[in-house]
Amino acid sequence: MIQELNLTPAEMKLLFLVLVILLVKLWRHKSYFKLDIEPKEPIHAQPVAKTPELHNSNYGAYIQSQGRYYN
């Protein structure tokens, strides 16, 4: 099985030119079909539950002090 292409610089330039031309053709190609995808709504839409609020007003300071404890 061949693992690499042994091309001369002129052949390499020609290969890149052909690949660029093909890339431009594919890039500019217009599709003849359109996807008909619409977002579906759930049958039984329920409100999203809120995250529980922290009751301790010093919670952030507690976390910060624990970080200092391990350092």
C-alpha positions, 0 to 999 in steps of 0.5 A: 500500500502506498503511504505517500505521493512522490510528486515533482514540484510541478505536479504538486502545483498542478494537483493543488490547482485542481483541488482548489478548482474542485473546492470552489465548484463545490463551495458555490454549488447550489443545493436543489433541496431544502431541509424542512426541520422545525423545532418541536414543542413538548406535548406537556410543557412544564415550567423549569424549576428554579435553582434552590437559593442559598440560605447562608449569606456567608456561603461564599466566604466559607468556600473562600476560607476552605480554599485557603485551608488547603493551600 
